[in-house]
Amino acid sequence: MPEEPITYRQAGVDIDAAQSALLRMKELIRATQTPEVLADVGAFGGMFQPDLSGYRQPVLVASVDGVGTKLKVAFAMGRHDTVGHDLVNHCVNDILVQGARPLFFMDYFATGKLQPDVLVDVVRGLSEACQEVGCALLGGETAEMPGMYAEGEYDLAGTIVGVVERDAIIDGSRVEPGDAVVGLASSGLHTNGYSLARYVLFERAGMRVDSYVPELGTSIGEELLRPHRCYLRPLMQAMGQFDIHAMAHITGGGFYDNIPRVLPSDCRVIIDRRSWEVPFIFRLIQEKGNVPDPEMFRTFNMGIGMVVIVPREQSLPLIEFLQMQGETATLIGEVQRGGHDVQIV
């Protein structure tokens, strides 16, 4: 007897489910498109014709990142509409520190068994975040790979491309001793430190995603899913009014690893940890896990999602300007001559 024919669906890949999800996502993606987008959804490659007529020497700036194990919280919560915001905002902030505004974004979604409703929720978040920053969601890849992921889980990554005038690039080369360090408040953990946070809160402390924490005013799951804050609009405006010497996005590696990325070799930054109140979620993690201070400041943003370095005389006007834009901004430190590092005192 001949063996029964085997289909791709029997092997675990449902092309029809992917096509069904794509049809539902098309309007979400089209909602982000500008006249610069030349190819419709579903083309083999996204095409983008940027209007660079206002630039003398345009420089493209690109970055790629993921959401990390924050996705584990989304899985446990059964909520998938926030991680798209996390991914886009993280990538926007990464190119923003060099002075670039976003042009287009592309995503990669991979899972073991495709659940169309989940994919649509994720793309809805990507679309909303792209619309908020004026960035086209140009396209992406949906990969269904049986056996690669646990049931109900997926991975999410993205690439962003932006543009900046060459002579407006912010690279930290003009940072000098005496400059002031201004910190902008984060909205929580953003997208970093979740492996440690989950281990401490869920495994060590025995909490669940639906555990209500009075000091937070919400469940621990809702707190951990707060979207990564985007600083594009206030800082783009600030660039036109202040002499910004450097900016650093406080992501993986915290203060110790990210700030030196924008410092000259003969400069160090001194951070006064008393200059802002560390949000309760970080204090809770530190207490429940008995996590040392240096580990906290290397793993988490500790309530500061972005730092901006300016001449000292501009620090207070900058803080006032940012506060008028709805940001919580604080003078948190200064640049000194030293060994290309960060000291937290």
N, C-alpha and C positions, 0 to 999 in steps of 0.2 A: 504493500500500500504506500503510495507517495505521501510524504509528510504534508501536513496542512500548511499552506502559505502563511508567512509571518509578515505583519505590517509594521510600519514605524511606530504606530500607536501601541501595538502590543509590546514593543521594545521600550516603551515609556515616554515617547515623544509625541505629543498631540499637536500637529500642525494646525488643525482646525481651531483648537482653543486659542492658539497664538493669533491666528487671523481674526478671530472674533474679538479678541482684546484690542488688536490694532484698529479695527473699525470703531471701537468705542473711544479709543485714545485720539483719533485723528483731530477732532475738534479741540481737544485740550492742547494739542501740539500747535495746531494752526492759530490758536489764540495768542501765541507768543511771536508769531512771524511778523516781520517787518518787510518793507519793499526790497530790502537787501537780500532776502531769501529767494533763491531762484528755483529750487526743486521742491516738489510737493512731498508729503509724507509717503514713505514707502519706496523712494528711489534708492538705488544702490549706494549713492553717496550724497551727502548734503552739500548744497552749493550756496555760497554766500558771497555777494559782491559788495564789499564795504564801501561806504561813501567816505573817502579819505580826503576829500577836497579841502577840508578845513585844516589839514595837517601839512606841515612843511617836511618833516622827516618822521613819518609814522613808524612805530616799532610794535610788532605783535608780541604779546606776552601770553604764555600758555601755562596751565597747571592741571594736574590730575590728582584726584583724591577719592577717598571712600568714606563711608559712614562708620566703619568699624563695628565693634561689638555692641554699640548702641542698638543695632538691629535686634539683638537678643531681647532687649526690653520691648521693642515693637512686636516681636513674635509673641512674647508672653502676654502682652496687653491685647493682642489681636487688633492693633491699630497701625495703619500703614500710611496715613495721610501727612505725617510730619517729617518723615525721613527724607523726602524729596526736598523740603525746605532746608534741612540740615546740609544736604550735599551741595546744593546750589550756593547757599550762603557761605559755606566754608570755602568753596572755590573762588567766589567773588572776592572775599576778604583776602585770600592769598595773593591775587594779582593786584588788588587795590593798594597793598603796601608798597608797590613799585610805581603807583600813580596811574594804573591802567583802569579803564572802564570796560565792562564786558561787552563783547560782540555776540558770541554764540556759545551754546553749551551742548554737549552730547553725553548721553548716559549709557551705562552697561548694566543690565539686569540679568542675573543668572540664578537659576533655581533647579531643583530636582524634578518637580512636577508642577507645571504651570497652573496657577489659580488666577484666572482672568480678573476676578474682582480685586484681588490683592495688587496685581500689576496696574490696574487702572487707578487705584488709590495712590500708589506710589507716583505714577506719572502725573496725577492731578496735583500732587505736592510740587513736583518739578515744574509744572506749567505755572502754577501760582507764583512760585518764587522767581521764575524767569520773568514773568510779567511785571513783578514788583520792581525789578532792577533794569527793565528795558532790554532784556537779553533774549535772543531767539533760541528756542529749543529746536536745534537743527536736525536732530535725529538720534539714533542710538541702536543698541543691539539687545535683543531678548534671546537668551540662551536657555534652553531646557536640556538639562544634563542628568539623566537618571543615575542615581548612585553617588553623585558628587556632593549632595547636600542632604541634611536630615529633613524628614518630612515637615512641610510647612515653613521651611527656611529658605532664604535667598541671600544673595550678595548684591550690593549696589555700589557703583563707582561712576565717576564722571570726569569729563575733560572740559575745560573752559578756555576760550581764546578771547583776549581783549587787546586794546590798543592804547598806546601812550605816545605823546610827542617826545622825540629823543631827548631834547633839552629839558624836558619836564620829568624825566625818570627820577624817582626817589630811590637812592641806593645806599644811603647812610654815609657816603663819602665826606659830607660836610658836617657830620657830627663832631662836636668838640667839647672839651671840658668846660663846665659851666652851663651847658644846655640842661633844660628841664625835661622831665619825663612825665607825661600826662597819661593817665589810665582811663579807659572807657569801660564801663561796667558790662559784664557778660550777662546772659540770661540763664545761666546755670552751667552745667558741665560742657555745654556745646557738643562736640563730637569726640572728646578725648578723655582717656582715663577710665573708660567703662569696664575694662577687664578687672581693674582693681576695685572700682566701685561695686560692681556686681558681686565680686568675691566677698568683700567686706559685708555688704548689706544683706545679701541673700544667703550666702553660705555661712559666714561667721556669725552674723547677727540674727539669722533666721527670719528675716523679713520677707514679705511677698509683695508683688507689684501692687496689690490692692490694700496694703497696710497703710492706714491713715496716720499721718504725722502732724499733730496739732501745730507745731512750730512752722511747718511748711504751709499749712492750710489746705493740703491736698494729699493724695496718696503718693507713696514713694515712686510708683510707676509713672504717674502724671508728671511729677517733678523731673524725673530722669528723661522724659520725652520732650521737655521744653525745647523748642527749635533753636538751633544755632542762630545767634543774632547777626544781622548783616549791617555793616557800618558804611556802606557805599554812599548813600545820599548825604549824610552830614559831613563825611570826610572829603568827598568830592567838592562840596561847597567850601570847606575849610582850606583846601589846597589853593583856591583862588584868592584867599585873603590873608593867609599866614605863610611864613617861611618854614615849611615843614622839612626838617633835616632827615628824618627817618620814621618809619612805622614798622611795628612788629605784631603779627597776628599770634596770639598766645594759644597755641594748639599743642600737639604732642611734643613733649619735652618741656612744657611749661615755661617759666621765666628763665631758667638757667640755660636752656638750649636755644630758645627762639630770639631773645634780645641780642645776644652776641652776633647773630647772623647779619645784623645791620650796623655793627659797630666797627670803627677803624681799629687796627691792631693795638693802638696805644691808649684805648679808652675802655673804661669799665662803667657799669651803671650800679648805683647804690639805690636800692628800693627800701622805702620805709613802710614796713608791713602794718604800722599803726595808722597809716594815712587813709585807710578805707576799712569798712567793716566786712569781714569775710562772710559771705552768705551761709546760712545755717546748714545747707546740704553738705558743704565741705567740712564744716565742723563736726557734723554727724558722722561722716565717713572716717575722719581722723580719730574721733572718740571710739567708735565701734571697732575700728581696726588697729588702734594704737599705732597709727602711722606717723613716723617721724616728720618733723617740719620739712627738712630738705626733700623728702620723698613726695610730700604734698605739693610743694612748689615746683617740682620737676615733672609731676604727673598731671596736675590740674591747673586750670587758669585762676583758681581761687577767687573768682569774682571779677577779674579783669580780662576782658576778651581781646583788647587791642591797646597797644601803647603807641603814643605819638611823641616824638622828640623834637622840640623847638627851642629857639633861643629863650633864655630865662625871662626876658622882658615880655615875651609874647605868651607865656604860659597862662596867666590869669585871663587875658582877653580871649584866648582860645577856649579855656574852660567855660567862660561865660557864653561864648558863641555856641559851643556844643550843647550846653544846657538849654539854650533857647531852641535848639533843634530837637529837644526831647531826650537827649542823652544824659546819663549820669557820668560826669567827668570829674576827675580829681588829680591834683598834683601828687604823684606817688614817689618821685625820686629825682635824682640828678645824675649827670654824667661827670665823671672824674677821670683824671689821667690814671691809667693803670693797665692791668694785664688782660684786657679783652675778655672780661667775665662779668658776672652779675653777683652782687652781694646783697643779701636780704637781712636787714637789721631791725 
